[in-house]
Amino acid sequence: MPALPLHLDTPLFRTSEAYSKSGRPLWLKLDALQPSGSFKLRGVGRLCQHEVENGAGEIFCASGGNAGIAAAYAGRALGVPVTIVVPETTSVEVRLLIEATGAAVLVHGAVFDAANAHAIALAEARKAAYVHPFDHPLLWEGHGTLIDEVVAKGAEFDCVIASVGGGGLMAGIVEGLRRNGLSHVPVIAVETEGAASLNASVMAGERVTLPAITSIANSLGARQVAQHVFELPSSHPIESVTVSDADAVAACLKFADAYRILVEPACGAVLAVADVHAGLLSRFQNPLIEVCGGIGVSLAKLRAWQETLL
Ligand SMILES: *Cc1c(COP(=O)(O)O)cnc(C)c1O
């Protein structure tokens, strides 16, 4: 018997047809309501559980924020110490939120790759478990539970809209669709301009490493998607689209007013698709939107982005 999962079965809302320019009613899978603030707990929780069941007494994770707080939450639930290595770009607010969840935070390196290399080295030196934020089969297995839950509720949907950073969420959604006999259901993969590593790779026909991340949606700021994620479009229908930072922030504000929930621009990007790419959705009757959430947002941040971008 596997242990009980650490994540929650989140609510599924239905918007009115008038909510977006697509004219379609949208299913909203509210993973912003996970105790860690984002879907990340699904996969990170699964992976941490597996490591602890296999004897790990300590966990290291590199993260810009949401994977880190998910690992911190999982470690506390499992009773093992957790250290999160964050790059210098991670805000003080996010560092404090991770520490408040009970994990130690180390700041290392200017970018994620440097923080990640440090986390791997520390875990090796201390014989501890290392948790990657997006590139591990158990993460994908865990993220796939969001599709299991929607299917278990009997909701009919004919496409899934989700954002892509390193692509762990999308890989999990594809796995969730496959294990529920829904391999034909397309995924619309959303990135912001300036963080569009999947879109650039699809265009180039090879896995591209972006020279820099220039979007405010830092949870989407992987300079390169995982190899498995780059290969997914050859075995599953995936459409890659981009929106601007301004579109993402406008969608965060609209969603906050409508549902009284704050989400990061990484999540606003997904919500924006039903307005910005309304034509793309005309092929579908019942789009499902993964409202991925994120802790890197506040009223003050939304206001500041609104002032500079809108
Ligand atoms: C991590 C994250 C993403 C992107 O997930 P990947 O698995 O890196 O593609 C999107 N939105 C939020 C809020 C996240 O925390």
The ligand as an SDF file (V2000), in Angstrom:
LIG
                    3D

 15 15  0  0  0  0  0  0  0  0999 V2000
    6.8930   25.2480  -11.6570 C   0  0  0  0  0  0  0  0  0  0  0  0
    5.7610   26.0650  -12.1000 C   0  0  0  0  0  0  0  0  0  0  0  0
    5.3580   26.0890  -13.4410 C   0  0  0  0  0  0  0  0  0  0  0  0
    6.0910   25.3380  -14.5280 C   0  0  0  0  0  0  0  0  0  0  0  0
    6.2240   23.9770  -14.2550 O   0  0  0  0  0  0  0  0  0  0  0  0
    7.3580   23.1210  -15.0050 P   0  0  0  0  0  0  0  0  0  0  0  0
    7.1760   21.7670  -14.4720 O   0  0  0  0  0  0  0  0  0  0  0  0
    8.6860   23.7210  -14.6530 O   0  0  0  0  0  0  0  0  0  0  0  0
    7.0900   23.2370  -16.4550 O   0  0  0  0  0  0  0  0  0  0  0  0
    4.2550   26.8310  -13.7770 C   0  0  0  0  0  0  0  0  0  0  0  0
    3.5820   27.5500  -12.8660 N   0  0  0  0  0  0  0  0  0  0  0  0
    3.9300   27.5550  -11.5690 C   0  0  0  0  0  0  0  0  0  0  0  0
    3.1420   28.3660  -10.6200 C   0  0  0  0  0  0  0  0  0  0  0  0
    5.0310   26.8190  -11.1440 C   0  0  0  0  0  0  0  0  0  0  0  0
    5.3870   26.8220   -9.8630 O   0  0  0  0  0  0  0  0  0  0  0  0
  1  2  1  0
  2  3  1  0
  2 14  2  0
  3  4  1  0
  3 10  2  0
  4  5  1  0
  5  6  1  0
  6  7  2  0
  6  8  1  0
  6  9  1  0
 10 11  1  0
 11 12  2  0
 12 13  1  0
 12 14  1  0
 14 15  1  0
M  END
$$$$
